Amino acid sequence: MQRRGLVLVAAAIVLTGFNLRTAVNSIGPVLEEIEQGLGISSGLAGLITSMPLLCFAVIGFAGPPLAARYRDGHVLAAALIVMTAGLLVRVAVPAVAFFLVGTVLTMVGGALGNVLLPSLVKKWFPDRTGLLVGAYSTSLAVGGAVAAVSTAPIAEAVGADGWRWALGIWAVFAFLAALPWLLVPRHPGAGSSARRPVRLRALTRSRLAWVMAAFFGLQAVEAYVVVGWTAQYLRDEGMSASSAGVLVGVNALIVIPLNAVVPTAAVRQRLQRPMLVGFVCCYLAGWTGLLLAPLAVTWLWVSLLGVGMGTFSMVLTLIGLRGRTPESVAALSTVSQGWGYALAGAGPLLVGLLRGVTGGYGGMFVIAYASTAGLLVSGWMVCRERYVDDEVPGLFGDRSPADGDPAVEVAGTEPAVVVRER
């Protein structure tokens, strides 16, 4: 394919990556305004912060069947256009039902983008996988950080009902990201080879798959409680909305260098458990600091939580190391992330419900500490070297493992992590 066409595909991938977290990270900084504008309780606010996780768990499984039937570019263009419509629907009508429906439509773009981008990178750039994964992962982190930092100032600048503009403005970026996909031609190798079906249901018999799902889900609980509720917590403690949004944006910025460093270290077996303990200690210190002194050196507590969120790139790397073949890695990634997101959806929802019942944030800290403890236990177990293929013999029929293949790619509902084993 000509260089111009590849540049178009690369631009489409990076633009799509920018939009994968804007709709999620823009909620927390204006959660109070959303509650007041829609006239909802803390419980419903908790549902709003949990819906992205539930949508990732459910909608993400639709990605592979859609990609098998339709052209990848058309699927992503449609997903981003649906995302654009969802972003507008949830702020155009002053009714909570429309807000929830709009949120589901918005997450179609995020969920399908998460699923399809890794395979698109591998398909179009087989010799530049690491470069493109790094590019759109960085774009994802930048988009999330920009959304977290700018949402509250936009809402304040607009004035009355400014939160609607602050959430709806991201529809422009989603629509612009859809346009390049409409111009991307069919891949030259499309339809030339058939993929062997994978029996994902068989992984219910794998202890490793369940523990990996718990590890993934608990790190997602931590991350989405941070993204969804810490800004509101800081505001209730007396911090301005813009300052709270900036501090939450610090988390997304810290993730950028962590995504580059953590996978490289996590492929070394002897470093996995020490890294896990370090991340857990950062979570404990960060949450304790926010609990005891929320307005003193808040940047330090938030930064420690951001470092703790390095467990995200760590679990993606571990998924890539716990399968003997690319197929088993993809299967483990899909089910562990699907089950994990379903588990994680309960975290932000419970924070909202408990806040409504108690009038405070004690429940948030209980959930945070419990998740940290579970993260240590489940992470310690998945750091033991073993393979899902050995627990579920015949997962891929009579196909034998590809011995000696040095590259392993995670393909699931989150960006791929390519690791190399010696």
C-alpha positions as CSV (number, residue, x, y, z in Angstrom):
1,M,0.0,0.0,0.0
2,Q,1.2,3.5,-0.8
3,R,2.8,5.6,2.0
4,R,-0.1,8.2,1.8
5,G,-2.6,5.5,2.6
6,L,-0.6,4.3,5.6
7,V,-0.3,7.8,6.9
8,L,-4.1,8.2,6.6
9,V,-4.6,4.9,8.6
10,A,-2.1,6.0,11.3
11,A,-3.8,9.4,11.6
12,A,-7.2,7.7,12.0
13,I,-5.8,5.4,14.7
14,V,-4.2,8.2,16.7
15,L,-7.4,10.4,16.4
16,T,-9.5,7.5,17.6
17,G,-7.2,6.9,20.5
18,F,-7.6,10.5,21.6
19,N,-11.4,10.0,22.0
20,L,-11.4,6.7,23.9
21,R,-11.4,8.3,27.4
22,T,-12.7,11.9,26.9
23,A,-16.3,10.9,27.6
24,V,-15.2,9.1,30.8
25,N,-12.7,11.5,32.2
26,S,-14.9,14.5,31.7
27,I,-17.6,13.3,34.1
28,G,-15.8,13.5,37.4
29,P,-14.9,17.2,37.5
30,V,-18.5,18.3,36.9
31,L,-20.3,15.5,38.8
32,E,-21.9,17.9,41.2
33,E,-23.3,20.0,38.4
34,I,-24.7,16.9,36.7
35,E,-26.4,15.8,39.9
36,Q,-28.0,19.3,40.3
37,G,-28.8,19.7,36.6
38,L,-30.6,16.3,36.3
39,G,-31.9,16.4,39.9
40,I,-30.5,12.9,40.7
41,S,-29.3,11.2,43.8
42,S,-25.8,10.1,44.7
43,G,-26.9,6.5,43.8
44,L,-27.8,7.5,40.2
45,A,-24.5,9.5,40.0
46,G,-22.7,6.3,41.0
47,L,-24.5,4.5,38.2
48,I,-23.3,7.2,35.7
49,T,-19.7,6.7,36.8
50,S,-20.1,2.9,36.5
51,M,-21.8,2.8,33.2
52,P,-18.6,3.1,31.1
53,L,-17.2,-0.1,32.8
54,L,-20.4,-2.0,32.2
55,C,-20.5,-0.9,28.6
56,F,-16.9,-1.9,28.1
57,A,-17.8,-5.3,29.5
58,V,-20.8,-5.9,27.3
59,I,-20.2,-3.9,24.1
60,G,-16.6,-4.9,23.7
61,F,-17.5,-8.5,22.9
62,A,-19.4,-7.3,19.8
63,G,-16.2,-6.0,18.3
64,P,-14.8,-9.2,16.8
65,P,-18.1,-10.4,15.1
66,L,-18.6,-6.9,13.6
67,A,-15.1,-6.8,12.3
68,A,-15.5,-10.2,10.8
69,R,-18.6,-9.2,8.9
70,Y,-17.8,-5.6,7.9
71,R,-14.8,-3.6,7.0
72,D,-12.8,-2.4,10.1
73,G,-12.8,1.2,9.0
74,H,-16.5,1.3,8.4
75,V,-17.2,-0.3,11.9
76,L,-15.0,2.3,13.6
77,A,-16.5,5.2,11.6
78,A,-20.0,4.0,12.6
79,A,-18.9,3.6,16.2
80,L,-17.5,7.1,16.4
81,I,-20.5,8.6,14.7
82,V,-22.7,6.8,17.3
83,M,-20.4,8.2,20.0
84,T,-20.9,11.7,18.6
85,A,-24.7,11.2,18.7
86,G,-24.5,9.9,22.3
87,L,-22.4,12.8,23.5
88,L,-25.0,15.2,22.1
89,V,-28.0,13.2,23.3
90,R,-26.9,13.0,26.9
91,V,-26.6,16.8,27.2
92,A,-29.3,18.0,24.9
93,V,-32.4,16.8,26.8
94,P,-32.9,17.6,30.5
95,A,-34.0,14.1,31.5
96,V,-31.9,11.5,33.3
97,A,-33.2,8.7,31.1
98,F,-31.8,10.4,28.0
99,F,-28.5,11.0,29.8
100,L,-28.2,7.3,30.5
101,V,-29.1,6.3,26.9
102,G,-26.7,8.9,25.6
103,T,-24.0,7.5,27.8
104,V,-24.5,4.0,26.4
105,L,-24.3,5.3,22.9
106,T,-21.2,7.2,23.8
107,M,-19.5,4.1,25.1
108,V,-20.1,2.3,21.8
109,G,-17.3,4.3,20.3
110,G,-15.0,3.7,23.3
111,A,-15.7,0.0,23.6
112,L,-15.4,-0.9,19.9
113,G,-12.3,1.4,19.6
114,N,-10.6,-0.4,22.5
115,V,-11.3,-3.8,20.8
116,L,-10.5,-3.0,17.2
117,L,-7.5,-0.8,17.4
118,P,-5.0,-3.5,18.5
119,S,-5.9,-5.8,15.6
120,L,-5.9,-2.8,13.1
121,V,-2.4,-1.8,14.2
122,K,-1.1,-5.4,13.7
123,K,-2.9,-5.7,10.4
124,W,-1.7,-2.4,8.8
125,F,1.6,-2.0,10.6
126,P,3.0,-5.5,11.3
127,D,6.6,-4.1,11.4
128,R,5.7,-0.9,13.4
129,T,3.4,-2.4,16.0
130,G,5.2,-1.0,19.0
131,L,5.4,2.5,17.5
132,L,1.7,2.7,16.6
133,V,0.6,1.1,19.9
134,G,2.7,3.7,21.7
135,A,1.3,6.5,19.6
136,Y,-2.4,5.7,20.2
137,S,-1.8,4.8,23.8
138,T,-0.2,8.2,24.3
139,S,-3.0,9.8,22.4
140,L,-5.5,8.0,24.7
141,A,-3.7,9.3,27.8
142,V,-3.5,12.8,26.5
143,G,-7.2,12.8,25.6
144,G,-8.1,11.7,29.0
145,A,-5.9,14.2,30.7
146,V,-7.2,17.1,28.5
147,A,-10.8,16.1,29.3
148,A,-10.1,16.0,33.0
149,V,-8.3,19.3,33.2
150,S,-10.5,21.4,30.8
151,T,-14.0,20.3,31.6
152,A,-14.5,22.3,34.8
153,P,-13.0,25.5,33.4
154,I,-15.3,25.2,30.3
155,A,-18.3,24.7,32.5
156,E,-17.4,27.7,34.6
157,A,-16.8,29.9,31.6
158,V,-20.2,29.1,30.0
159,G,-22.1,29.7,33.3
160,A,-25.6,28.3,33.7
161,D,-25.8,24.7,32.5
162,G,-22.2,25.0,31.5
163,W,-21.6,21.3,32.3
164,R,-23.7,20.4,29.2
165,W,-21.3,22.3,26.9
166,A,-18.3,20.9,28.8
167,L,-19.5,17.4,28.1
168,G,-20.9,17.9,24.7
169,I,-17.9,19.6,23.2
170,W,-16.1,16.3,22.9
171,A,-18.6,15.3,20.1
172,V,-16.6,17.5,17.8
173,F,-13.5,15.5,18.3
174,A,-15.3,12.2,17.9
175,F,-16.9,13.3,14.6
176,L,-13.5,14.5,13.2
177,A,-12.0,11.1,14.2
178,A,-14.7,9.3,12.2
179,L,-13.9,11.1,8.9
180,P,-10.5,9.5,8.1
181,W,-12.0,5.9,8.5
182,L,-14.5,6.6,5.7
183,L,-11.5,7.2,3.4
184,V,-9.5,4.2,4.5
185,P,-9.6,1.5,1.7
186,R,-10.0,-2.2,2.3
187,H,-6.9,-3.9,3.5
188,P,-5.1,-5.7,0.7
189,G,-5.1,-9.0,2.6
190,A,-8.7,-8.9,3.7
191,G,-10.5,-12.2,3.3
192,S,-7.3,-14.1,2.3
193,S,-7.2,-16.2,5.4
194,A,-9.7,-17.6,7.9
195,R,-9.3,-17.4,11.6
196,R,-9.7,-20.4,13.8
197,P,-12.7,-20.1,16.2
198,V,-11.8,-19.7,19.8
199,R,-13.9,-21.4,22.5
200,L,-14.0,-18.6,25.1
201,R,-16.5,-20.5,27.2
202,A,-14.0,-23.1,28.0
203,L,-12.0,-20.6,30.0
204,T,-14.6,-20.8,32.8
205,R,-12.7,-23.9,33.8
206,S,-9.5,-22.0,34.2
207,R,-8.5,-20.8,37.6
208,L,-5.9,-18.5,36.1
209,A,-8.6,-16.8,34.0
210,W,-10.8,-16.1,37.0
211,V,-7.9,-14.8,39.1
212,M,-6.7,-12.7,36.1
213,A,-10.2,-11.3,35.8
214,A,-10.2,-10.4,39.5
215,F,-6.9,-8.7,39.2
216,F,-8.0,-6.7,36.2
217,G,-11.3,-5.9,37.7
218,L,-9.9,-4.7,41.0
219,Q,-7.3,-2.4,39.3
220,A,-10.2,-1.0,37.3
221,V,-12.2,-0.4,40.5
222,E,-9.3,1.7,41.8
223,A,-8.8,3.6,38.6
224,Y,-12.5,4.5,38.0
225,V,-13.1,5.5,41.6
226,V,-10.2,7.8,41.2
227,V,-11.4,9.2,37.9
228,G,-15.1,9.3,38.9
229,W,-15.2,10.4,42.5
230,T,-11.9,12.0,43.8
231,A,-12.6,15.3,42.1
232,Q,-16.1,15.5,43.8
233,Y,-14.5,14.4,47.1
234,L,-12.0,17.2,46.9
235,R,-14.7,19.7,46.0
236,D,-16.7,18.7,49.0
237,E,-13.6,19.2,51.1
238,G,-13.4,22.8,49.9
239,M,-11.3,22.7,46.8
240,S,-12.4,24.6,43.6
241,A,-13.8,22.6,40.7
242,S,-11.0,23.6,38.3
243,S,-8.3,22.7,40.8
244,A,-9.8,19.3,41.5
245,G,-10.1,18.7,37.8
246,V,-6.4,19.5,37.3
247,L,-5.4,17.2,40.0
248,V,-7.4,14.3,38.5
249,G,-5.7,15.1,35.2
250,V,-2.4,14.5,36.9
251,N,-3.3,10.8,37.0
252,A,-3.7,10.6,33.3
253,L,-0.4,12.4,32.7
254,I,1.5,10.1,35.1
255,V,0.2,7.0,33.2
256,I,2.0,8.1,30.0
257,P,5.6,7.3,31.1
258,L,4.3,4.4,33.2
259,N,2.9,2.7,30.0
260,A,6.4,2.9,28.5
261,V,8.3,1.6,31.5
262,V,6.1,-0.9,33.3
263,P,5.7,-3.5,30.5
264,T,9.4,-3.6,29.9
265,A,10.0,-4.4,33.6
266,A,7.0,-6.7,34.0
267,V,8.2,-9.2,31.5
268,R,11.0,-10.1,34.0
269,Q,9.6,-12.7,36.4
270,R,11.8,-11.7,39.3
271,L,10.5,-8.1,39.1
272,Q,6.8,-8.8,39.0
273,R,6.0,-9.2,42.6
274,P,8.3,-6.4,43.8
275,M,6.5,-4.1,41.3
276,L,3.1,-5.2,42.6
277,V,4.0,-4.5,46.2
278,G,5.3,-1.1,45.2
279,F,2.1,-0.2,43.4
280,V,0.0,-1.4,46.3
281,C,2.1,0.7,48.7
282,C,1.5,3.7,46.5
283,Y,-2.3,3.1,46.6
284,L,-2.2,2.8,50.4
285,A,-0.2,5.9,50.8
286,G,-2.3,7.9,48.4
287,W,-5.7,6.9,49.8
288,T,-4.5,7.4,53.4
289,G,-3.2,10.9,52.5
290,L,-6.5,11.8,50.9
291,L,-8.4,10.5,54.0
292,L,-6.3,12.2,56.6
293,A,-5.2,15.4,54.9
294,P,-7.1,15.9,51.7
295,L,-6.1,19.5,51.2
296,A,-2.5,19.2,52.3
297,V,0.0,18.4,49.5
298,T,-2.9,17.0,47.6
299,W,-0.7,16.8,44.5
300,L,1.4,14.2,46.3
301,W,-1.5,11.9,47.2
302,V,-3.0,12.1,43.7
303,S,0.4,11.4,42.2
304,L,0.8,8.3,44.4
305,L,-2.5,7.1,43.2
306,G,-1.4,7.7,39.6
307,V,1.7,5.6,40.2
308,G,-0.5,2.9,41.7
309,M,-2.5,2.9,38.5
310,G,0.6,1.4,36.9
311,T,-1.1,-1.9,37.7
312,F,-3.1,-1.4,34.5
313,S,-0.2,-1.7,32.1
314,M,1.2,-4.5,34.4
315,V,-1.9,-6.6,34.1
316,L,-2.0,-6.2,30.3
317,T,1.6,-7.4,30.2
318,L,0.9,-10.4,32.5
319,I,-2.0,-11.4,30.2
320,G,0.4,-11.5,27.4
321,L,2.7,-13.7,29.4
322,R,0.1,-16.2,30.6
323,G,-0.7,-17.8,27.2
324,R,1.5,-20.0,25.0
325,T,0.1,-18.8,21.7
326,P,-1.3,-15.5,20.4
327,E,-4.8,-17.2,20.2
328,S,-4.7,-18.2,23.9
329,V,-3.5,-14.8,24.9
330,A,-6.3,-13.1,22.9
331,A,-8.9,-15.5,24.5
332,L,-7.5,-14.9,28.0
333,S,-7.5,-11.1,27.4
334,T,-11.0,-11.0,26.1
335,V,-12.6,-13.0,28.9
336,S,-10.5,-11.6,31.8
337,Q,-11.2,-8.0,30.7
338,G,-14.9,-8.7,30.1
339,W,-15.4,-10.4,33.4
340,G,-13.1,-7.8,35.1
341,Y,-15.0,-4.8,33.8
342,A,-18.3,-6.4,34.9
343,L,-16.8,-6.7,38.4
344,A,-15.3,-3.2,38.3
345,G,-18.7,-1.6,37.5
346,A,-19.8,-2.2,41.0
347,G,-17.1,0.0,42.5
348,P,-18.1,3.5,41.5
349,L,-21.8,2.5,41.8
350,L,-21.3,1.5,45.4
351,V,-19.4,4.7,46.2
352,G,-22.4,6.7,45.0
353,L,-24.9,4.6,46.9
354,L,-23.0,4.7,50.1
355,R,-22.4,8.4,49.8
356,G,-26.2,8.8,49.4
357,V,-26.9,6.7,52.5
358,T,-24.2,8.0,54.8
359,G,-23.7,11.5,53.5
360,G,-20.0,11.1,53.4
361,Y,-17.1,9.3,51.7
362,G,-16.3,6.6,54.3
363,G,-17.7,4.0,51.9
364,M,-15.3,5.2,49.1
365,F,-12.3,4.6,51.3
366,V,-13.6,1.2,52.4
367,I,-13.9,0.2,48.8
368,A,-10.5,1.6,48.0
369,Y,-8.8,-0.2,50.8
370,A,-10.6,-3.5,50.1
371,S,-9.8,-3.3,46.4
372,T,-6.1,-2.6,47.3
373,A,-6.0,-5.7,49.5
374,G,-7.7,-7.8,46.8
375,L,-5.3,-6.4,44.2
376,L,-2.3,-7.7,46.3
377,V,-3.7,-11.2,46.7
378,S,-4.9,-11.7,43.1
379,G,-1.8,-10.0,41.7
380,W,0.5,-12.2,43.8
381,M,-1.3,-15.3,42.3
382,V,-1.1,-14.2,38.7
383,C,2.6,-13.4,39.1
384,R,3.3,-17.1,39.4
385,E,4.5,-18.4,36.1
386,R,1.8,-20.6,34.5
387,Y,-0.2,-20.8,31.3
388,V,-3.9,-20.8,30.6
389,D,-3.3,-23.4,27.8
390,D,-2.2,-25.9,30.4
391,E,-5.3,-25.5,32.5
392,V,-7.7,-25.9,29.6
393,P,-6.3,-28.6,27.2
394,G,-7.8,-28.5,23.7
395,L,-8.8,-24.9,24.0
396,F,-8.0,-24.5,20.3
397,G,-8.7,-28.0,19.0
398,D,-5.6,-29.9,18.0
399,R,-3.5,-26.9,17.2
400,S,-0.1,-27.0,18.8
401,P,1.5,-24.0,20.5
402,A,3.8,-21.9,18.3
403,D,7.1,-22.6,20.1
404,G,9.8,-20.0,19.7
405,D,7.5,-17.2,18.7
406,P,9.0,-14.2,20.6
407,A,6.2,-11.7,20.2
408,V,3.0,-11.9,22.2
409,E,0.2,-9.4,21.7
410,V,-2.7,-8.7,24.0
411,A,-5.9,-8.2,22.1
412,G,-8.9,-7.4,24.1
413,T,-11.0,-4.5,25.3
414,E,-7.9,-2.3,26.1
415,P,-4.9,-1.3,24.0
416,A,-2.5,-4.1,23.2
417,V,0.8,-4.5,25.0
418,V,3.5,-6.2,22.9
419,V,6.2,-7.9,25.0
420,R,9.2,-9.9,24.0
421,E,10.4,-12.9,26.0
422,R,13.9,-14.2,26.0
